[in-house]
Amino acid sequence: MLYITRKSTRDGLTGANRDKNRYTNVTPYDDTRVRLRTQKDTEGDYINANWVCGVADDESVDEHAYIATQGPLASTVDDFWRMVWDTR
């Protein structure tokens, strides 16, 4: 039997965050989205990206093993590279 859980994607649909999504119908889940470190010259912690679970060699679950994201827009390239740097 397949169970579908509806999760909130509200953060990606609010205010200025809406303009940071490449596709308006694909937004990250609020509970697993990557949050950027805030800086004085940046606009919040939002990027359209989610953490994805992975399994290590010892079969333990790593909840932050991978990041799934959209290709950056011209206006979000700096945010993309900030995410890469912050989560390396």
ABEGO torsion letter per residue (X at the ends): XBBBBBBBAAAAABEAAAAABABAABBBBAAABBBBBBBAABBEABBBBBBBBBBBAAGBBBAAABBBBBBBBAAAAAAAAAAAAAAX
